[in-house]
Amino acid sequence: MTLTYRPAQPDDSALYFDWANDPDIRRQSFTSNPISPETHANWFTRKLIDANALLLVFENEAGEPIGQVRFERQPEADMPDEVIIGLSVDASFRGQGLASQLIQQGCAACRKQWGDVPIHAYIKPDNRASIRAFEQAGFTFLGETGKFTDPASGKMSLLYVNTP
């Protein structure tokens, strides 16, 4: 399937809200509580104008939105910036192997915007689908990290990196 992407626009707020509150997405997120419409609207509005955020909407040949990839650049004093990737695939397009394609195309767009930066993915240890997608997209496992912890199990996140 040929996918294209575009920067997220204000009109995409409802789409992102629906993806963010999908039960499977919430289950795989480090904060699994549902997101309120007000919280989402404030977050989305801030991210659209944030120079350290890149939100991309992916569409198929028919123009249907199939998912999103988000990058957040976190500047560190006296250190290289950390760029963190997050993504979601619409429920109707899951299981088709599209996540690794979104990741690869998204990483290329990220580097076009911010240069040759390493990109980090933090994944719940039980999220086999994400682990597989990131590995297929060229990410390398670095180990467990306490940066994010699964509140339900107490397990630390897995850190994967993709370097230019």
N, C-alpha and C positions, 0 to 999 in steps of 0.2 A: 504494500500500500504506500502510495506517495503522500507524504505529509508536508505541510507548509506551516509556518508559524508567523505570528505577528505579535507586537507588543500589546499587552492588555490595555483596554480602554475603559473609561468610566461605565459604559454600558455593559461591561462584562461582570459587574459586581454580583449580580444574581447568579450567574453561572458559577463563579468562584464560590459563592456561598453554598450552592447546592453540592458542589464537589467536596467542599470542606466538611459538610455535615453528613455526607454519605456514611452509613454505619460502618462499612469496611474501612473507609479512610480514617474515621475516628478511632477505630480499634487499633490501627497501625501507627497512630500518632502518639507522641510522648505525652501529650495532653489530650486525653480521650473524651473529655466532656463535650457535649454539643456547644456550638458557638452561637451566641445570640445575634439576631440581625443587627442590633446597634453596635455591638463589638466588632462584627465583621465589617460593617460599613465604615467605621472609623479606621480600622486597620487598612482596608483596601484603599481608601482615599489617601492615607498617609503613604502607603507603598507606591502608589502611582507617581508620586512626585519626589520620592526618596532617591537621591543619586546613588545610594548604596543598595538599591533593590532593582531587580530585573524580572518582570513577570511576563511570561510568554504563553499565548494561547495557541495550541496546535489544532489544525483542521485537516480533514481528509480531502480527497479530490472533489467531493460534493459540497464542500464548505461547511460540513458538520464539525462542531467542536468535539474533539476526542480526548483532550486532556490539557494539562498545564504543567509548566516547569517554572520554578521560581528560584532565583539566586539572591542571596543576601550577603553582601560584602561587609565584614565586620573589621573596621580598622583597629589595629593594635599598635600602641605606642612603641616605637623602636623595634617593631617586628613587621614581617610581611602581613598584609591583610589576610584574614581567613574568608574564603568564599564558600558558603554552604548552599547545597542544592536540595530542593524538595520538589516532589512531583505528585500528580494524581492523574489517573486515567479514568475516564467516564465508565461507569458500570457496564454500559452496553458495548464497550470496546475492549474490556478486559479479557485476558486469556488468549489474545491474538499475537503476543510477542511484540507489541508496539512500544512498551515502556523503554526498552533499550534504545530504540530509534529516537524517541523523545529526548532521552538523556544525551545521546551523541550529538544530535542537532542543537540541543539546548546548550551544551558545553561549548560548541563551536561559536554560537551567538554570544555567550558570556565572554569568551576570550576575544572576540571581535570588539566587544565594548570595553573590556578591562585589561586586555593584554594577556600574556602567557602566565596566568595564575593557576596554582593548584586548586582543585575543587574538591571539597569534602562532602561526603554523604554520611549521615548518622542514621543507623538502621536498628530497629528492634531485633534482637537475636532470633526471635521466632518468625520474622517476616521473610520467609523463604523466597517468595516471589520477588521482592525488592532486591534481596541479595543476588539472586540469579540475574535480574535485569541489569544491575550495576556492574556485575562481573562481566556480562556479555558486552556492556558498553565500554569496557576497558578500565574499570576501576580496580584497584588493588587493596586487599584487606590489610590494615595496619594493626588492628588489635581492638581490645575492649577499651572503652573510655567512660569516665564518670561524668562527662559533660552533660549527657542526658541519661536519665534512668527511667526504666519502665515502672510507673507507680504501682501497677498491679503485681508484678513479679519481683520488683527490686533489682532486676537484671540491668547491667550497664549496657549502653549503646555500643554497637559495632561501628568502628570508624573505617571508611573506605576513602581512598584518594585517587584522583585522576590528575596526572601531571602532564604538562604540554610536551 
